[in-house]
Amino acid sequence: MNEKEERILTTIAMLIPKMSEPEKMYLLGQAEGMALMKKKQQAAEEKKETELQKV
């Protein structure tokens, strides 16, 4: 994990106890959405690499 990622996680960890339940649920939804998009992006890159190797 790089320094930027560590700062982000530290900031989130400090803010979560101060958040309301709806704010926590919103943050969770955003994080899950970002994780899903990253997973799809990686799958598309792997598919592209596989297709290039076949050629």
N, CA, C and O atoms as a printed pandas DataFrame, in Angstrom:
     atom_number atom_name residue_name chain_id  residue_number  x_coord  y_coord  z_coord
0              1         N          MET        A               1    0.857   -1.167    0.000
1              2        CA          MET        A               1    0.000    0.000    0.000
2              3         C          MET        A               1    0.907    1.234    0.000
3              4         O          MET        A               1    1.886    1.299    0.743
4              5         N          ASN        A               2    0.565    2.207   -0.842
5              6        CA          ASN        A               2    1.414    3.389   -0.902
6              7         C          ASN        A               2    0.963    4.443    0.125
7              8         O          ASN        A               2   -0.045    4.272    0.810
8              9         N          GLU        A               3    1.713    5.503    0.208
9             10        CA          GLU        A               3    1.461    6.535    1.222
10            11         C          GLU        A               3    0.087    7.194    1.053
11            12         O          GLU        A               3   -0.599    7.475    2.037
12            13         N          LYS        A               4   -0.304    7.435   -0.191
13            14        CA          LYS        A               4   -1.603    8.069   -0.446
14            15         C          LYS        A               4   -2.745    7.178    0.048
15            16         O          LYS        A               4   -3.686    7.659    0.680
16            17         N          GLU        A               5   -2.658    5.897   -0.238
17            18        CA          GLU        A               5   -3.690    4.955    0.190
18            19         C          GLU        A               5   -3.754    4.878    1.717
19            20         O          GLU        A               5   -4.837    4.792    2.298
20            21         N          GLU        A               6   -2.591    4.910    2.356
21            22        CA          GLU        A               6   -2.565    4.880    3.818
22            23         C          GLU        A               6   -3.225    6.122    4.415
23            24         O          GLU        A               6   -3.941    6.026    5.412
24            25         N          ARG        A               7   -2.987    7.290    3.809
25            26        CA          ARG        A               7   -3.624    8.527    4.296
26            27         C          ARG        A               7   -5.136    8.467    4.128
27            28         O          ARG        A               7   -5.884    8.899    5.005
28            29         N          ILE        A               8   -5.575    7.936    3.010
29            30        CA          ILE        A               8   -7.018    7.815    2.758
30            31         C          ILE        A               8   -7.661    6.923    3.818
31            32         O          ILE        A               8   -8.684    7.283    4.400
32            33         N          LEU        A               9   -7.061    5.763    4.066
33            34        CA          LEU        A               9   -7.625    4.835    5.049
34            35         C          LEU        A               9   -7.591    5.411    6.463
35            36         O          LEU        A               9   -8.520    5.201    7.243
36            37         N          THR        A              10   -6.531    6.131    6.792
37            38        CA          THR        A              10   -6.440    6.753    8.115
38            39         C          THR        A              10   -7.545    7.788    8.290
39            40         O          THR        A              10   -8.185    7.853    9.339
40            41         N          THR        A              11   -7.762    8.597    7.255
41            42        CA          THR        A              11   -8.808    9.616    7.305
42            43         C          THR        A              11  -10.184    8.985    7.462
43            44         O          THR        A              11  -10.989    9.435    8.277
44            45         N          ILE        A              12  -10.450    7.949    6.686
45            46        CA          ILE        A              12  -11.742    7.266    6.765
46            47         C          ILE        A              12  -11.933    6.661    8.153
47            48         O          ILE        A              12  -13.016    6.753    8.730
48            49         N          ALA        A              13  -10.884    6.046    8.687
49            50        CA          ALA        A              13  -10.968    5.426   10.014
50            51         C          ALA        A              13  -11.288    6.452   11.088
51            52         O          ALA        A              13  -12.000    6.141   12.043
52            53         N          MET        A              14  -10.780    7.662   10.952
53            54        CA          MET        A              14  -11.069    8.717   11.937
54            55         C          MET        A              14  -12.488    9.249   11.791
55            56         O          MET        A              14  -13.104    9.657   12.776
56            57         N          LEU        A              15  -13.012    9.246   10.563
57            58        CA          LEU        A              15  -14.330    9.830   10.321
58            59         C          LEU        A              15  -15.497    8.882   10.596
59            60         O          LEU        A              15  -16.577    9.335   10.975
60            61         N          ILE        A              16  -15.303    7.602   10.417
61            62        CA          ILE        A              16  -16.397    6.643   10.561
62            63         C          ILE        A              16  -17.106    6.733   11.920
63            64         O          ILE        A              16  -18.337    6.721   11.949
64            65         N          PRO        A              17  -16.385    6.822   13.043
65            66        CA          PRO        A              17  -17.093    6.911   14.326
66            67         C          PRO        A              17  -17.989    8.152   14.447
67            68         O          PRO        A              17  -18.930    8.164   15.241
68            69         N          LYS        A              18  -17.699    9.184   13.668
69            70        CA          LYS        A              18  -18.473   10.426   13.738
70            71         C          LYS        A              18  -19.651   10.433   12.764
71            72         O          LYS        A              18  -20.457   11.363   12.781
72            73         N          MET        A              19  -19.760    9.420   11.926
73            74        CA          MET        A              19  -20.804    9.380   10.903
74            75         C          MET        A              19  -22.094    8.769   11.432
75            76         O          MET        A              19  -22.092    7.932   12.335
76            77         N          SER        A              20  -23.197    9.219   10.837
77            78        CA          SER        A              20  -24.494    8.613   11.129
78            79         C          SER        A              20  -24.592    7.293   10.356
79            80         O          SER        A              20  -23.781    7.032    9.467
80            81         N          GLU        A              21  -25.567    6.475   10.690
81            82        CA          GLU        A              21  -25.739    5.198    9.993
82            83         C          GLU        A              21  -25.983    5.392    8.496
83            84         O          GLU        A              21  -25.387    4.679    7.688
84            85         N          PRO        A              22  -26.862    6.356    8.095
85            86        CA          PRO        A              22  -27.041    6.563    6.646
86            87         C          PRO        A              22  -25.747    6.979    5.938
87            88         O          PRO        A              22  -25.508    6.572    4.801
88            89         N          GLU        A              23  -24.920    7.780    6.595
89            90        CA          GLU        A              23  -23.648    8.178    5.999
90            91         C          GLU        A              23  -22.718    6.979    5.855
91            92         O          GLU        A              23  -22.008    6.857    4.856
92            93         N          LYS        A              24  -22.721    6.104    6.842
93            94        CA          LYS        A              24  -21.894    4.897    6.772
94            95         C          LYS        A              24  -22.360    3.987    5.638
95            96         O          LYS        A              24  -21.545    3.420    4.909
96            97         N          MET        A              25  -23.680    3.853    5.499
97            98        CA          MET        A              25  -24.220    3.008    4.441
98            99         C          MET        A              25  -23.882    3.593    3.065
99           100         O          MET        A              25  -23.571    2.848    2.136
100          101         N          TYR        A              26  -23.942    4.918    2.934
101          102        CA          TYR        A              26  -23.596    5.576    1.684
102          103         C          TYR        A              26  -22.127    5.314    1.350
103          104         O          TYR        A              26  -21.797    4.960    0.218
104          105         N          LEU        A              27  -21.255    5.488    2.330
105          106        CA          LEU        A              27  -19.826    5.254    2.122
106          107         C          LEU        A              27  -19.577    3.803    1.721
107          108         O          LEU        A              27  -18.785    3.538    0.817
108          109         N          LEU        A              28  -20.237    2.878    2.375
109          110        CA          LEU        A              28  -20.102    1.460    2.042
110          111         C          LEU        A              28  -20.546    1.204    0.602
111          112         O          LEU        A              28  -19.876    0.486   -0.140
112          113         N          GLY        A              29  -21.668    1.788    0.212
113          114        CA          GLY        A              29  -22.156    1.626   -1.158
114          115         C          GLY        A              29  -21.178    2.173   -2.181
115          116         O          GLY        A              29  -20.949    1.556   -3.221
116          117         N          GLN        A              30  -20.606    3.323   -1.889
117          118        CA          GLN        A              30  -19.613    3.912   -2.787
118          119         C          GLN        A              30  -18.389    3.002   -2.909
119          120         O          GLN        A              30  -17.897    2.764   -4.013
120          121         N          ALA        A              31  -17.908    2.502   -1.794
121          122        CA          ALA        A              31  -16.728    1.638   -1.798
122          123         C          ALA        A              31  -17.003    0.341   -2.563
123          124         O          ALA        A              31  -16.157   -0.128   -3.325
124          125         N          GLU        A              32  -18.184   -0.231   -2.355
125          126        CA          GLU        A              32  -18.521   -1.464   -3.060
126          127         C          GLU        A              32  -18.634   -1.219   -4.557
127          128         O          GLU        A              32  -18.221   -2.055   -5.361
128          129         N          GLY        A              33  -19.193   -0.069   -4.933
129          130        CA          GLY        A              33  -19.300    0.283   -6.345
130          131         C          GLY        A              33  -17.932    0.462   -6.983
131          132         O          GLY        A              33  -17.697    0.015   -8.106
132          133         N          MET        A              34  -17.038    1.112   -6.267
133          134        CA          MET        A              34  -15.684    1.301   -6.784
134          135         C          MET        A              34  -14.963   -0.037   -6.930
135          136         O          MET        A              34  -14.251   -0.258   -7.910
136          137         N          ALA        A              35  -15.144   -0.917   -5.969
137          138        CA          ALA        A              35  -14.513   -2.237   -6.021
138          139         C          ALA        A              35  -15.051   -3.036   -7.209
139          140         O          ALA        A              35  -14.291   -3.725   -7.889
140          141         N          LEU        A              36  -16.347   -2.948   -7.456
141          142        CA          LEU        A              36  -16.953   -3.655   -8.577
142          143         C          LEU        A              36  -16.417   -3.125   -9.907
143          144         O          LEU        A              36  -16.107   -3.906  -10.807
144          145         N          MET        A              37  -16.308   -1.819  -10.031
145          146        CA          MET        A              37  -15.792   -1.229  -11.265
146          147         C          MET        A              37  -14.340   -1.651  -11.501
147          148         O          MET        A              37  -13.963   -1.951  -12.634
148          149         N          LYS        A              38  -13.532   -1.676  -10.456
149          150        CA          LYS        A              38  -12.133   -2.088  -10.577
150          151         C          LYS        A              38  -12.044   -3.547  -11.002
151          152         O          LYS        A              38  -11.209   -3.914  -11.829
152          153         N          LYS        A              39  -12.910   -4.372  -10.431
153          154        CA          LYS        A              39  -12.914   -5.797  -10.771
154          155         C          LYS        A              39  -13.278   -5.995  -12.254
155          156         O          LYS        A              39  -12.666   -6.812  -12.941
156          157         N          LYS        A              40  -14.269   -5.247  -12.735
157          158        CA          LYS        A              40  -14.665   -5.338  -14.140
158          159         C          LYS        A              40  -13.536   -4.858  -15.051
159          160         O          LYS        A              40  -13.280   -5.449  -16.100
160          161         N          GLN        A              41  -12.871   -3.792  -14.643
161          162        CA          GLN        A              41  -11.764   -3.246  -15.424
162          163         C          GLN        A              41  -10.633   -4.271  -15.534
163          164         O          GLN        A              41  -10.072   -4.470  -16.611
164          165         N          GLN        A              42  -10.305   -4.916  -14.424
165          166        CA          GLN        A              42   -9.248   -5.925  -14.436
166          167         C          GLN        A              42   -9.628   -7.112  -15.311
167          168         O          GLN        A              42   -8.784   -7.657  -16.022
168          169         N          ALA        A              43  -10.894   -7.515  -15.261
169          170        CA          ALA        A              43  -11.351   -8.632  -16.071
170          171         C          ALA        A              43  -11.255   -8.290  -17.558
171          172         O          ALA        A              43  -10.870   -9.134  -18.367
172          173         N          ALA        A              44  -11.601   -7.063  -17.914
173          174        CA          ALA        A              44  -11.518   -6.634  -19.303
174          175         C          ALA        A              44  -10.068   -6.595  -19.773
175          176         O          ALA        A              44   -9.775   -6.980  -20.905
176          177         N          GLU        A              45   -9.164   -6.138  -18.921
177          178        CA          GLU        A              45   -7.743   -6.106  -19.273
178          179         C          GLU        A              45   -7.195   -7.515  -19.453
179          180         O          GLU        A              45   -6.418   -7.765  -20.375
180          181         N          GLU        A              46   -7.593   -8.435  -18.579
181          182        CA          GLU        A              46   -7.140   -9.816  -18.692
182          183         C          GLU        A              46   -7.661  -10.455  -19.981
183          184         O          GLU        A              46   -6.942  -11.200  -20.646
184          185         N          LYS        A              47   -8.904  -10.161  -20.323
185          186        CA          LYS        A              47   -9.491  -10.697  -21.545
186          187         C          LYS        A              47   -8.739  -10.173  -22.764
187          188         O          LYS        A              47   -8.460  -10.919  -23.702
188          189         N          LYS        A              48   -8.417   -8.895  -22.740
189          190        CA          LYS        A              48   -7.685   -8.286  -23.852
190          191         C          LYS        A              48   -6.305   -8.918  -23.993
191          192         O          LYS        A              48   -5.875   -9.223  -25.105
192          193         N          GLU        A              49   -5.607   -9.116  -22.873
193          194        CA          GLU        A              49   -4.290   -9.735  -22.902
194          195         C          GLU        A              49   -4.369  -11.166  -23.442
195          196         O          GLU        A              49   -3.506  -11.595  -24.208
196          197         N          THR        A              50   -5.396  -11.891  -23.043
197          198        CA          THR        A              50   -5.574  -13.266  -23.511
198          199         C          THR        A              50   -5.796  -13.297  -25.014
199          200         O          THR        A              50   -5.239  -14.140  -25.717
200          201         N          GLU        A              51   -6.616  -12.370  -25.499
201          202        CA          GLU        A              51   -6.882  -12.308  -26.936
202          203         C          GLU        A              51   -5.627  -11.940  -27.704
203          204         O          GLU        A              51   -5.402  -12.469  -28.793
204          205         N          LEU        A              52   -4.809  -11.056  -27.174
205          206        CA          LEU        A              52   -3.569  -10.673  -27.841
206          207         C          LEU        A              52   -2.580  -11.829  -27.897
207          208         O          LEU        A              52   -1.818  -11.954  -28.855
208          209         N          GLN        A              53   -2.591  -12.679  -26.865
209          210        CA          GLN        A              53   -1.679  -13.816  -26.834
210          211         C          GLN        A              53   -2.067  -14.874  -27.861
211          212         O          GLN        A              53   -1.212  -15.616  -28.342
212          213         N          LYS        A              54   -3.345  -14.945  -28.196
213          214        CA          LYS        A              54   -3.818  -15.927  -29.178
214          215         C          LYS        A              54   -3.377  -15.551  -30.578
215          216         O          LYS        A              54   -3.243  -16.425  -31.434
216          217         N          VAL        A              55   -3.149  -14.282  -30.829
217          218        CA          VAL        A              55   -2.796  -13.819  -32.173
218          219         C          VAL        A              55   -1.374  -14.070  -32.498
219          220         O          VAL        A              55   -0.922  -13.737  -33.593
